[in-house]
Amino acid sequence: MSSRIVLEANDVARHFDVSRPALQRLLAGEKKRILRAVDGVSFQIVAGETLSLVGESGCGKSTMARLAVGLYAPTQGSITFEGQAMHAALADASLRRKMNMIFQDPYASLNPRWRVRDIVAEPIKAFKLLSSRKDIEDRVGQLLTQVGLSAHDGEKFPHEFSGGQRQRISIARALSSEPEFLVCDEPTSALDVSVQAQILNLMRDLQERLGLTYLFISHNLAVVRHMSDDLGVMYLGRIVEQGPAEEIFRTPRHPYTRLLLDAIPDISAVGRQRTPVGGEVPSPISPPSGCTFHPRCALANDRCKAERPLETKVGDVAVACHAVQEGRAA
């Protein structure tokens, strides 16, 4: 397996100004309201592997996905793709076509007025990968067949397909620019459970055959378990635990990771007492002081409420938790 780093994020943050208009704030005596969607995230993704970011809704996963393909610019920190700064990579068409994105909702991400053949062909035309109409038609047919559809399906419109089939069309479109890196933003969350398995199996098969690199976004640890080489658990814009996926599933250390894993249904654990993830994710506009997880954590003490934890290496896993550092999380 190659050790080449495809994507690297270094202390990346993305803040949004959600204040009321300046005059209204002045009259009401309000300060600016800044939403800290991503607040200091760092990771690396090695070629041919999958890094999954997981966490509850509102933790900043989808914002990080958009940062990873240049749809958002970071407020602070840096992102590099293939060794180039993201802004330089986006300006270079030969690099830009190597990254693409599969969106969450297959009902919203496909143009309902276009035939499938035109949807899949658009990146081919945009990057001028092929010129003749016949070559483009043949390539679209190959892509549709590759994702488990028929070449004849190119004549249909998106509304003629089920949710799972639409997501296959989205995958075909993402592959049409011949990318090496795909950001998958909860690609199965809008689908039935049985269809989710089909799409995940398809994505694993495509990764093996085409040598793809994935950044996989999900709120469901059970979904990413068999997809991930590395795992990052996000909470309120920060990564609280990160490392090899199997290591984290086998020995979760951060209290939040433990609660997420405990929520996964397990047929072999019938009758076992479960501890549900209590409370709500705090507002990223006014996050708690210290460790942002402390209002929901059974292990929190005064230090957790006052001091932001730094990452600590425990074997191959990095954990940001005072209880782990002090040995209180055993």
C-alpha positions as CSV (number, residue, x, y, z in Angstrom):
1,M,0.0,0.0,0.0
2,S,1.3,3.5,-0.9
3,S,2.2,5.9,1.8
4,R,1.6,8.9,-0.4
5,I,-0.6,11.6,1.3
6,V,-3.4,12.6,-0.9
7,L,-5.1,15.1,1.4
8,E,-3.8,16.8,4.5
9,A,-5.7,19.2,6.8
10,N,-3.7,21.2,9.3
11,D,-5.5,23.0,12.1
12,V,-8.5,23.8,9.8
13,A,-11.3,26.0,11.0
14,R,-14.4,27.3,9.3
15,H,-16.5,30.0,11.0
16,F,-19.7,31.5,9.7
17,D,-21.0,35.0,10.7
18,V,-24.7,34.4,11.5
19,S,-25.2,37.9,13.1
20,R,-28.2,40.1,12.4
21,P,-27.6,43.1,10.0
22,A,-25.2,45.7,11.5
23,L,-27.9,48.3,12.1
24,Q,-30.1,45.9,14.0
25,R,-27.2,44.8,16.1
26,L,-26.2,48.4,16.8
27,L,-29.7,49.3,18.0
28,A,-30.0,46.2,20.1
29,G,-26.5,46.4,21.5
30,E,-25.6,42.9,20.3
31,K,-22.2,41.5,19.4
32,K,-21.5,39.5,16.3
33,R,-22.6,35.9,16.4
34,I,-20.0,33.5,15.0
35,L,-20.8,29.9,14.4
36,R,-17.7,27.7,14.7
37,A,-18.7,24.8,12.4
38,V,-15.1,23.4,12.3
39,D,-12.7,24.5,15.0
40,G,-9.2,23.2,14.6
41,V,-9.2,19.9,12.7
42,S,-6.1,18.1,11.5
43,F,-5.7,14.8,9.6
44,Q,-4.0,13.0,6.7
45,I,-5.5,10.6,4.1
46,V,-3.1,8.1,2.5
47,A,-3.6,7.1,-1.1
48,G,-5.9,4.1,-1.6
49,E,-7.3,4.3,2.0
50,T,-10.5,5.6,3.7
51,L,-10.7,8.1,6.5
52,S,-14.1,8.3,8.0
53,L,-15.4,11.2,10.1
54,V,-18.3,10.3,12.4
55,G,-20.4,12.1,14.9
56,E,-23.9,13.4,15.6
57,S,-25.6,16.0,13.4
58,G,-24.2,19.5,13.9
59,C,-20.7,18.4,14.7
60,G,-19.2,19.8,11.5
61,K,-18.7,16.7,9.4
62,S,-20.4,18.0,6.3
63,T,-18.7,21.4,6.6
64,M,-15.4,19.5,6.7
65,A,-16.4,17.6,3.6
66,R,-17.0,20.8,1.7
67,L,-13.7,22.2,2.9
68,A,-11.9,19.0,1.6
69,V,-13.0,19.7,-2.0
70,G,-12.7,23.5,-1.9
71,L,-16.4,24.3,-1.8
72,Y,-15.6,26.3,1.3
73,A,-12.3,28.2,2.1
74,P,-11.0,27.7,5.6
75,T,-11.2,30.6,8.1
76,Q,-7.8,29.4,9.5
77,G,-5.4,26.6,8.9
78,S,-4.5,24.9,5.6
79,I,-5.6,22.1,3.3
80,T,-3.3,20.5,0.7
81,F,-4.2,18.2,-2.1
82,E,-1.4,16.1,-3.7
83,G,1.1,18.4,-2.0
84,Q,-0.5,21.6,-3.4
85,A,-2.4,24.2,-1.4
86,M,-6.1,23.8,-2.1
87,H,-6.5,27.1,-3.9
88,A,-3.7,26.1,-6.3
89,A,-5.1,22.7,-6.8
90,L,-8.5,24.1,-7.7
91,A,-6.9,26.4,-10.3
92,D,-5.1,23.5,-11.9
93,A,-7.6,21.5,-14.0
94,S,-5.4,18.4,-14.1
95,L,-5.5,18.3,-10.3
96,R,-9.1,19.6,-9.9
97,R,-10.5,16.7,-11.8
98,K,-8.8,14.2,-9.5
99,M,-11.2,15.1,-6.7
100,N,-15.0,14.8,-6.6
101,M,-17.9,14.5,-4.2
102,I,-20.9,12.2,-3.7
103,F,-23.6,14.2,-2.0
104,Q,-26.0,13.0,0.7
105,D,-29.4,13.3,-0.9
106,P,-29.7,11.6,-4.3
107,Y,-33.1,13.3,-4.8
108,A,-31.7,16.8,-4.5
109,S,-28.2,16.4,-6.1
110,L,-29.4,15.4,-9.6
111,N,-30.9,17.9,-12.1
112,P,-34.5,16.6,-12.6
113,R,-34.6,18.3,-16.1
114,W,-31.6,16.5,-17.5
115,R,-31.4,13.0,-18.8
116,V,-29.0,10.7,-17.0
117,R,-26.6,10.6,-19.9
118,D,-26.2,14.4,-19.7
119,I,-25.8,14.3,-15.9
120,V,-23.0,11.7,-16.1
121,A,-21.4,13.3,-19.2
122,E,-21.1,16.9,-17.7
123,P,-17.7,16.4,-16.0
124,I,-16.3,14.7,-19.1
125,K,-17.2,17.7,-21.2
126,A,-16.2,20.2,-18.5
127,F,-12.7,18.8,-18.2
128,K,-12.5,18.1,-22.0
129,L,-11.6,14.4,-21.4
130,L,-13.2,13.3,-24.6
131,S,-14.3,15.3,-27.6
132,S,-16.4,13.2,-30.0
133,R,-20.1,12.6,-29.2
134,K,-19.7,8.8,-29.8
135,D,-16.8,8.5,-27.4
136,I,-18.7,10.4,-24.7
137,E,-21.8,8.2,-25.2
138,D,-19.6,5.0,-24.9
139,R,-17.9,6.3,-21.8
140,V,-21.3,7.2,-20.1
141,G,-22.5,3.7,-21.0
142,Q,-19.4,2.2,-19.4
143,L,-19.8,4.2,-16.2
144,L,-23.5,3.3,-15.8
145,T,-22.6,-0.4,-16.3
146,Q,-19.8,0.0,-13.8
147,V,-22.2,1.1,-11.0
148,G,-24.7,-1.7,-11.7
149,L,-27.1,0.1,-14.1
150,S,-27.7,-0.4,-17.8
151,A,-26.2,1.8,-20.6
152,H,-29.8,2.3,-21.8
153,D,-30.7,3.9,-18.5
154,G,-28.9,7.0,-19.8
155,E,-32.1,7.9,-21.8
156,K,-34.2,8.2,-18.6
157,F,-34.7,11.1,-16.2
158,P,-33.8,10.9,-12.5
159,H,-37.4,10.6,-11.3
160,E,-37.7,7.2,-13.0
161,F,-35.3,5.7,-10.6
162,S,-35.4,4.6,-6.9
163,G,-33.2,6.2,-4.3
164,G,-30.5,3.6,-4.5
165,Q,-30.4,3.8,-8.3
166,R,-30.1,7.6,-8.1
167,Q,-27.2,7.2,-5.8
168,R,-25.6,4.9,-8.3
169,I,-26.1,7.6,-10.9
170,S,-24.4,10.1,-8.5
171,I,-21.5,7.7,-8.1
172,A,-21.2,7.3,-11.9
173,R,-21.1,11.1,-12.3
174,A,-18.4,11.4,-9.6
175,L,-16.3,8.8,-11.4
176,S,-16.7,10.4,-14.9
177,S,-13.9,12.9,-14.3
178,E,-11.6,9.9,-13.5
179,P,-10.9,11.1,-10.0
180,E,-8.4,9.6,-7.5
181,F,-10.1,11.1,-4.4
182,L,-13.8,11.1,-3.5
183,V,-15.5,12.8,-0.6
184,C,-18.6,10.8,0.4
185,D,-21.0,13.0,2.4
186,E,-23.3,10.5,4.1
187,P,-24.0,8.8,0.8
188,T,-26.3,6.1,2.3
189,S,-28.2,8.0,5.0
190,A,-31.2,8.7,2.8
191,L,-31.5,5.1,1.7
192,D,-33.2,2.0,3.1
193,V,-30.9,-0.3,5.2
194,S,-30.8,-3.1,2.6
195,V,-29.9,-0.5,-0.2
196,Q,-27.3,1.0,2.1
197,A,-25.4,-2.3,2.1
198,Q,-25.5,-2.5,-1.7
199,I,-24.1,1.0,-2.1
200,L,-21.4,0.4,0.5
201,N,-20.4,-2.8,-1.2
202,L,-20.3,-1.1,-4.6
203,M,-18.1,1.7,-3.2
204,R,-15.6,-0.8,-1.6
205,D,-15.5,-2.7,-4.9
206,L,-14.8,0.5,-6.9
207,Q,-12.1,1.5,-4.4
208,E,-10.3,-1.8,-4.9
209,R,-10.6,-1.9,-8.7
210,L,-9.8,1.8,-9.3
211,G,-7.5,2.6,-6.4
212,L,-9.7,5.3,-5.0
213,T,-9.1,7.3,-1.8
214,Y,-12.1,8.2,0.3
215,L,-13.0,10.7,2.9
216,F,-16.2,9.2,4.2
217,I,-18.7,11.2,6.3
218,S,-21.3,9.5,8.5
219,H,-23.2,9.8,11.7
220,N,-23.4,6.0,12.0
221,L,-20.5,4.1,13.3
222,A,-22.0,0.8,12.1
223,V,-22.0,2.0,8.5
224,V,-18.3,3.0,8.5
225,R,-17.0,0.0,10.4
226,H,-16.3,-2.1,7.3
227,M,-15.3,0.9,5.1
228,S,-12.6,2.6,7.2
229,D,-8.9,2.3,7.5
230,D,-8.8,5.3,9.8
231,L,-11.4,6.9,11.9
232,G,-12.0,10.4,13.3
233,V,-14.7,11.0,15.9
234,M,-15.9,14.6,15.7
235,Y,-17.7,16.5,18.4
236,L,-18.7,20.2,18.1
237,G,-16.2,21.0,15.3
238,R,-13.2,19.1,16.8
239,I,-11.8,15.6,16.4
240,V,-11.8,14.0,19.9
241,E,-10.4,10.6,18.9
242,Q,-8.5,9.6,15.8
243,G,-6.6,6.5,14.7
244,P,-6.8,3.1,13.0
245,A,-10.5,2.2,12.8
246,E,-10.1,-1.4,14.1
247,E,-8.1,-0.1,17.1
248,I,-10.8,2.4,18.0
249,F,-13.7,-0.1,17.5
250,R,-11.8,-2.6,19.6
251,T,-10.7,-0.2,22.4
252,P,-12.6,3.1,22.4
253,R,-11.0,5.5,24.8
254,H,-12.9,8.8,24.6
255,P,-16.2,8.8,26.6
256,Y,-18.1,10.1,23.5
257,T,-16.7,7.4,21.3
258,R,-17.8,4.8,23.9
259,L,-21.3,6.2,24.0
260,L,-21.6,6.2,20.2
261,L,-20.4,2.6,20.0
262,D,-22.7,1.6,22.8
263,A,-25.6,2.8,20.7
264,I,-24.9,0.3,17.8
265,P,-27.5,-2.5,17.9
266,D,-25.8,-5.8,18.7
267,I,-27.8,-9.0,18.4
268,S,-25.3,-10.9,20.6
269,A,-25.8,-8.5,23.5
270,V,-29.5,-8.9,24.2
271,G,-30.4,-7.9,27.7
272,R,-27.2,-5.9,28.2
273,Q,-27.7,-2.5,29.8
274,R,-27.0,0.3,27.4
275,T,-26.2,3.9,28.2
276,P,-27.8,6.2,25.6
277,V,-26.1,9.3,24.4
278,G,-27.8,11.8,26.7
279,G,-28.4,15.5,26.1
280,E,-28.1,17.6,23.0
281,V,-25.1,18.8,21.1
282,P,-24.4,22.4,22.4
283,S,-24.7,25.3,20.1
284,P,-21.5,25.9,18.1
285,I,-22.3,29.7,18.4
286,S,-21.7,29.6,22.2
287,P,-19.8,26.3,22.9
288,P,-19.2,25.2,26.5
289,S,-15.9,26.2,28.1
290,G,-13.0,23.7,28.5
291,C,-13.9,20.3,27.0
292,T,-17.0,20.9,24.9
293,F,-18.3,17.4,25.8
294,H,-18.2,18.0,29.6
295,P,-21.9,18.9,30.0
296,R,-22.8,15.3,28.8
297,C,-19.8,13.4,30.2
298,A,-20.1,11.3,33.3
299,L,-16.3,11.6,33.9
300,A,-16.1,15.4,33.8
301,N,-14.4,17.2,36.6
302,D,-13.5,20.9,37.3
303,R,-10.5,20.7,34.9
304,C,-12.7,19.4,32.1
305,K,-15.0,22.5,32.6
306,A,-12.1,25.0,32.5
307,E,-9.4,23.6,30.3
308,R,-9.5,22.5,26.6
309,P,-7.9,19.1,26.4
310,L,-5.0,18.6,24.0
311,E,-4.4,15.5,22.0
312,T,-2.6,12.6,23.8
313,K,-1.2,9.6,21.9
314,V,-2.2,6.3,23.3
315,G,-0.5,3.8,21.0
316,D,-1.6,4.7,17.5
317,V,-4.7,6.6,18.6
318,A,-4.8,10.3,19.4
319,V,-7.4,11.2,22.1
320,A,-8.3,14.7,23.4
321,C,-9.6,13.9,26.9
322,H,-8.5,14.8,30.4
323,A,-10.0,11.7,31.8
324,V,-7.8,9.5,29.5
325,Q,-4.7,11.6,30.3
326,E,-5.3,11.2,34.0
327,G,-6.2,7.5,33.9
328,R,-9.8,8.1,35.0
329,A,-11.3,6.6,31.9
330,A,-10.2,3.0,32.4
